[in-house]
């Protein structure tokens, strides 16, 4: 069976050209993107969060699965790639671009809970996982990538990944590690227990 995506978003071509121009090599790969598109499509009118916008590959994939009532907030700390991504998707009102330190943003956020969070940067994955989990709605999905060794990993990344796995399993989530693409974990937040 072929595990490549059945279709790619049209806007991904622009994203890839931007990545080449800026020398950006950290975009989510197509299989991860295809999974994201499928997951957001399962939540009509959903509220979605992306930590680590990059130049917008994750956005392209998620928008391809989102309906017109859905909303995506994407956070990027690097003003250069933030600006490039926001220009690519300037015509889509479903996306809110935030240029900020994601760790601080997570601590200060007071809005509605999210139905899915895709974490492609350190806050919410290697630190502040509890903070992010509190921002998920019951049944909300938590998706992280880059858990299998990659050529682009910095020297201290294997230690971070090892520490990440020490936090699992969690009593508040049901999780499945996926050993393909860049290495994923998909988890769903449990609803609070009901007293009969």
N, C-alpha and C positions, 0 to 999 in steps of 0.2 A: 504494500500500500504506500502511496506517495504521501508524505507528511507536509508537503509544501502547500501554501494557501491556495484556495480555489480561485480567488480573485484578489487584486491589489487595488487600493484606492488611487484614483487618478492623481490626487494632489501629492502623492508620495514621490512622484517624479521631481516635482519642484523641491520637496524636502531634501531629497538625495543630492540634487544639484547644489543646494545651499550648503549641505554638509561638506561636499567636496570643496566648494569655494572657501569655506571657513576652516577647513582641516579638522572637522569635528568627526570623531570616530566612535562615539558612544551611543548611537541611536539603537533603539530596541529593534531586534531582528524581526523578519516577516512572520515567522511562526508565532512569536509572542504577540505581535500585532494582530494577527488573525484571531488568536484566542481572545484578546481584549475586545475586538469587534463583536465576537459572538457573545461574550459575557454582558457587555453593555446592552446589546439587543434584547437580552432576556429581561431587562428592567426598563420598560417603557416609562417615559417621563422621569427617569432617574436623575439623581444628583451624583456626579462623579468627580473624583479628585485624582490629579496626577502630580506626583512630586518628582521633579526632574524633567522639565519640558524639553531640554536640548533644543534641537532645531525643528522639532514638531512631528517626528515619525509616529510617536504614540498618539498624538492628536489626530493625525490623518486616519489611523486605524480606528480609533474610538468614534470619531465623527461618522465613519462609514457604517457603524452599527447603531448609532444613536437615532432616536426619532426626533421630531421637531420640538417636542416638549421637554426634552432632556437638557441638562446643563453640565458643562465640564469646567472646573476650576483647575488651572495648571500653574505650577509654581517653579520658578527658575531663579537661581541666585546670580548667574552670569549675565550681565546686561547685554552683552554682544549677541549671544545665542537667543536670549529672550526677545530681543528686538527683531531678529531674523524670523523667528517663529511667528511672532505677532503680525508681521507684515504678510506672511504667507496665508494666514487665516483671518485677515482683517475683515473679510466680508461675511463671516459666520458668527452671528450673535449668540450662538449656543456656547461659545468659549469665552471664559474670563481669564485673562493673562495677569499673573501677579509676579513681579520681579522683587523677590525678597528672600531672606534667609528662611528656609522651610522649617527649621527647628523653632525659630521664634514665632513664625506664622502659626504653627500647630498649637503652641502654648496660648496664643492670643485669640484663636478662632472661637467665635461664639454663635455661629450660624446653625442652620439645620444640619442634621446628620447626613452622611454620604452613603449611597447604595453600593459604591465600589470605589476602592482606592488602589491605584497602580503606583507603586513606589519604586522609582528607578534612581534613587539617590539615598544618602545615608540616613537623614531623619525619617523616622517611621519604619526603618528597616534595621539599621544597626544601633540606633538609639531612639528613644521616645516611641517605642512600639506600643506601650500602654496608652500613651497620649493619643496616638492615632486610633487605636482600637476603641477608645471612648467616643470617637467622632463617627464611628460606623453605626448605621441603623441596624436593628436586629435583622439578620439575614444578609447584611451587607458583606460584600466580597472584598478580600484583601489579596492583592496580587503583587508578587515581587519577582524580579528576574536577576540575572547575573549571579547565580549561585553555583554554577559549574565553572572551572578554570577557563579564563579567557586571556588571549595575548595582550589585551588592553588593561588588565588588572595592574594596579600599583602594587608595590612590594608588600605593603601591609594588609592587602585585601584578603588573603587567605585566612589570616587570624580573625578578621571581622566576620567572615562567613562562618568559621567554626564557632564563634561566640553566638552568632545568630541562631544556629541550630540548637544551642543549649537552651533557648527559650521555648522550645517545642517539645512535646505538645503543650498547648495552653488550655486551661479549663473553659475559657470563654469562646473558643473557636474550634471548628472542625476543619482539619487541614489535610491537603494532599500535596506531597512533593512530586514534581514532574521532571524526570531526567532527560529532557530533550530541549531543543532550542538552547538558550544560554543557562538553563537550569532555573526552574520556577518553583514557587510555592503558591498554591491557591487555597485560601481559607475562607470560611463563612462564619460570621459572628452568630453565636447562639442567641436565641431569644431568652429573656429572663425566665427562670423556672416559674410555673404557675402552681399555686397552692390549690389543691382540689377542694 
